[in-house]
């Protein structure tokens, strides 16, 4: 086996970025390091890795940096059993006052609301110092519908979790994902009291919000209430063909209209209907690549943290895209993914691995859970075999892999590689700048 392959080291040409096919970005994701090297230097590194007894003192640090190291967050090793989960997801209901054009849970709509005793059961299981070996847990209230429509239930969950976590000596971090249209003063006060961090699903630009989601004025009112109440709030905008080229304008509008908000996420939607044609999909992701980078420059200028999934994943070393989820549904069942939570949705029974029984106890099928988390990894996806970014993306989202055909997945993989490489070079350039050097001039000097 090639020494680079053995240690998951990748030699990436810089043709597109710098017009050089004889200079390379040497990326070692598992070790968490990278450097610039010529072809001759790469051959020398391979030789020294294969012959450690010949490594000189001046080369030892470089070789070790590519073959030894502790990643920032080796997330794949944290969840092997259901009892390992440190984050819990709650879907309070299937009810929604929006009809978003790209909604993943539209087929699951009903008037079903989670029973309070079911929520208490899973909170008692989750917040248990005998179960976990840490003093910090997290709970996220999400939409299968709009969670704030069932505010009494959500407020009970926030208050009960706070009381139980104090009893168990555990610190609790709580977030809520909401469309922001029905924010009340009681919600603002509760979020402030318990340090709940809302994430508003919001398209920022009025014409796009009203096209894709609606109720622009109501959402602005809700965000204003949160900001005036001193509640730390972030925004997530879903990027579609209608707004992909408007991302820089979205950042400008966010700065102008909501200057207090300093964190925003821009992620492409997942939609097999929208992205059925590979040519159209490639054009969309090319636009996303260019416009996100332009928007990010503007965001940096305004002190806004603009993120997306590939950017987040560069700080992780994973064998699978996500650890799976401990997500309680309104049915009193637990799903591996919040995007499949209703009996009206395909794969529902396949994704459910626990349920609350008639006696009120939580019954967990550990074997089914293990089978689910082992189904979608870098080892089960053939396209991951020689990919340099597999240790960061973990084989891609299970829902995307289920929805898209191979041609569309190839486009997304191409984008992920290109985008991740650009971000890695940006980080390396910043490191050079901190040392008073220029990455571009270094590459030119080869």
N, C-alpha and C positions, 0 to 999 in steps of 0.2 A: 504494500500500500504506500502511495506517495505520502511523504512526511507532512505536507500541507493538508492533505485529505485526512490523515490520521488525527491531526490536532484541530480540524475544522478551521483551517486558515485558507483564505480565498485571495487570489491574485486578480485584481479587477483593473482592466485597462482604462486609461483616461482619455480615450479618443473623443467621445462626445463632449466632455467637459473642457478639456484643454488641448484637443487636437494631437494628443500624443498616444501612440500605440506601443511605445517602448518604455513608458513609465507607468507604474502601477500603484493603485491603492491596495495595500496588503491589509486585509481585515480579518481579525480573529475574534468573532463575536462571543465565543464561550469564555475566552480569556478577558474579553472586554477591552481590547486595544487595537490600534491601527497605526500604520506608518506609510510613508512614500518610499518606493524603491524602484531601481532599474531592473531589467531582466537579469543582468549579471548578479545583482545583489540578491534577487529572489533565489537564484540558483545556489548562491553561497549560503543563504539561510536554510534552504532545504538540506544542503550537505551538513551543516552544523547541527541541525536538529537530528539528523541520522547518526552523527558522530559526536555525541556530547563530550567525549574525552578530549576533543580537539577544539572546544570552544575556549577562546581567549577571554581574559577578564573584561576587555573592552566590548566584546560581543555578547557576553553572558546576559547582561541586562536586557538587550534587545531580544535575544532568543527566549528568555524567561517571560518577557512581556507578551509574547505570542502563544506561549504554551502553558503558562501558569497564571492563575488569577481567580479572583472571586467576582462574579458578575454583580451588577448593581442590584438586580432582583431576579433570582432564579425561581420564577413563579411556578414552573412545572412541578416542582417537588413539594409544594405546600399542601396539595389536596390529593390524597390517595383514597380516603374514606369520607363518608358523609360527615363524620364527627370532626374532620379537619377544617371545615369551613369557618372562616372568620368574618364573612360578610353574608348577610341574609337579605333577600329581596322579598318585598310584599306587594302583591297586586290586590288592592282592596276591593275592586269591582270590575265589571265589564261595561260600565256606563260611560258615555262620553258626550260632551256637548259640542264637539268638533266633528268634522268629517274630512280629515286630511287626505290629500290626493295620493299620498304614498304610505298610508297607515298599514303597518304589518299585522295589526290585530283586528282589522275591520270585520273579518268574517266571524269573529268570536263575540260580537256585541250581544248583550242581553241585559236584563235588569238585575242580574245576580250580584249580591254583595256578600263579602266574607262575613262569617259569623264571628262575633267578638270572642267567643270561647275558643274558636279555632286559632285566632291570632294569639290569644293568651297561651295556648298549648305550645305553639311553636316558639314563642318568646321564652317560655320556661325552659324548653329544650336548648335553645340557642344560647341564652345568657346563663351559662352554668359554669362556674369555676372548676367543677370536676370534669367537664368536657374538654375545655381548652387549656392550653399551656401559655396563654398570653393574658395581658391585662387590658387589651384593647380590642373591641369588636366594632362592626359597622352594620348599619341597617339602611336600606334604600327602599323608599316607597315609589313604586313605578306605575306606569299606565298599562293596563290591559284594557282599561278605560281611563278616565281622568280621576286620579286619587282624591283630589280635594272635594269632589262631589260627595264623597263619603267622609266628610271632615270629622264627624264625631268618632268614627272608627279609627281614623288616622291619629287623631289627638289622643285617644285612649292608648294606642300603641306607643306613641312617643312618651307619654307620661308613665305608662307601666314599665316600658323598657328602661327609662331613667331610674325609676324606683328599684327595679330588680338589679340593674347593673351596680347601683350603689351598694345594695345588700351583698352582692357577690364580689365586690372589690374590683370591678371591671369598668374601664373608661369606655364610653359609647360615642361613636361618631354617627350622625344621622343625616341623611340627604333625602330630598324628595324631588322627583321629576314631575313637572306640572306644565300645562299649557298656559298658566298664569292668568286666566280670564276671570276667575272667581275668587281672587285673593281678598280676604276680609281682614279687619283689624285684629280679630282673634287669632287668625293664622300668623300674622306678623308678630304679635305679642308672644305666641307660643314658639315660633321659630327663634325669636330673640332669646327667650328664657332658656330654651334647651339647646341652643346653638345648632339648630337645624339649618343645613345649607341647601337652599332651593336651586334647582337647575331648570331654567325656563326653556321650553321648546319654542323657538321664536325665530322668524325669518328676517327680522330687523327692518327690512325695507317694506314700506306699507303696501306697495303694489304686489310684491311677492307673497307677503303674509296673507293678504286677502285672496290671492289667487290659490295658494296651496293649503292654507289653514283657516283663514278668516279671523274676524274679531280683533283687528289690529288695535283699535282704540281701547278695548277692554284690557288687552294684554299690557299695553303701555301704562294704563292706570294701575294694574297690578304690580308691575315692575317699579313704578314710582313709589308705591306704598312700601314695598320691601326696602328700597334704597333709603327712603326717608326714615324707616324704622331701624336703620343700621344693620340690616340682615345681609350677610355676605351672600351674594347672588351671582350665579354664572349663567351663561346663555349657550344653548346648543342649537345650531342651525343645520338643517338637512340640506345638502347640496343636490340639486336636480338640474336637468338640462335648461330649466328656465332661469336659474340664478347662478350657474357655474361661472359665468363670465362677470358676475356682479360682486364677487367676493371683496375686491378692494373697496367698492362703494359701501358694502355692508360694514366693513371696519370703520370707514369714515363716519357713517351714520351712527354706529354704536358709540363712537367717541363724542360726536356732537350731541346726540340725544340722551345717552346714558353714560356720562363720563365716569361715574362711580364704578361701573362694571369693568373689571380688568381680566376676566377669563372668559374665553369663548371657544367653542369647538365647531369646526366645519368638517363634517363627514358626508361622503356620498350616500345616497339612499341605496337600499337593496331592493331591487324590483325586477323580477324576471320579465314582466311586461314591458317595462321601459327599456331594458337592456337585453333585447332579443337578437339584435343584429351586431355582429362583431365590429363592422366598420363604424357604425354609429357609436358603439361603446368605446372604441379606441379614440374617436374624436372627442368624446366627453372627457375621458381620462387625460388626454393631452391638454385639454382646456383646464381641467382641474389642476394639473401639475403646474402650469404656467401662472394661473390666476391665484392659486393658493400662495405660491412663493411671492408674488407681487403683494398680496394682502398681508403676508407675514412681515414683509419689510415695513409696511405702513403701521402694522400693529406694534412692532418693536419701537418705532418712532413715538407712538402714543403711550408706551408702557403697558400695552395689552398683551396678555399671554394667549396667543392663538395656537390651538392644538388640533390634532387629528389622530386617528388610530395609528397609522404607520409611524408618526413622530413619537407617540407614547411608547410604542412597542420597541423602539430602539434602545430603551432603557431596561429591557427585559431579556432574559434568556429563557426560552420556553420550548417545550416539546409539543404543546398544543396551544391553539389560539387563546382559549380561555380555560379556566380551571373547571368549567361547569358552574352551575348555580344551585344554591339552596333557595328556591323561589316558591313561596306559598301562594296558591291561587285562590280565587273566590270559592272554588269547589272543595276546599280543604285538602287539596293534593299538592305535592311538591314536584316541580318540573325542573329539568336540567337547563332549560332556557326560557326566559320570560317571553320570548317571541312566540312560543307555543304554550298556551295556558288555558285554552278553552276546548271543551269537547266538540265544538263545532269546527275546530281546525284540524287539518291533516297532521298526522304524527303525534297527536295528543297522547294517546295511550302508550305510544312508543317512548315518549319523553318523560312520562310520570314514573318516578321511582320511590315515592313515599306517599302516604295518605293518612288522614286522621280517621281512626275507626269509630264505630258507633259508641264505643266505651270512652271516647275522648283521648285515647292514646295515639301517639305518632308511630306508625308502622313503616319501617324503612327496609327496602329491598337492596341490600348492599351489593349483591351480585349484579343486579341490573344496573346500578349506578356505575360499577367498575366497567361493565361492558359499554356503557354510554361514553364514558370519558376516554376509553381506549379506542373508540371508533374513528376519531378525527384527530390525527397527530401527524407529525412530520414523517413518521414511519409508515403510515397508511396511505399517504398521498404521493403517488409516483412522481409528480411534477416537482416535489420538494427535494428529490434525491441529490442533485448537484447545485442547488440554489443557495447563494451566499446569505440570503436574508431569512432562510427558514427558521433559524434559531431565534429570530425576533418576531416573525409573524406566526410561527407555530402551525403552519399548514392552512392558515386562513379560517375565517368564521365558519362554523358548522352550518349555519343557516344559509350563507352564501353558497357553500359547496353543495348543499342540497337543492338550491333553487336554480343555479346556473348550469348551463351545459359546458363542456370542455372548452369550446371556442371562446366563450365569454370569460371563463376562469383564466384562460391563457392571457387575455388582454389585461385582466386585473393583476395577474402575477407580473406581467411585464411592467406595468405601472409601478407596482410596489417595489420592484428591484430598482427601477430608474429613480424613483422618488427617494427611496431610502439611501441610495448611493449619494445623491445630491445633498441630503441632509448630513450624512457622515462627513462629506468633504467640507461642508459648512462648519461643522464642529471642529474639524481638524484645522481649518483656516483660523478659527477663533483661538485655538491653542497656540498656533504660530504667532498670531497677533499679540497675545499676552506676553510672548517672549521677545517681542519687538522684531519679528520676522514676517515674511510674506510667503504664504503657501504657493501662490501663483509664481512668484519669482524663483522659489526653490524648484518648482517643476520645470520652469523655463531653463534653469541652469543645468539640467541634466543633458 
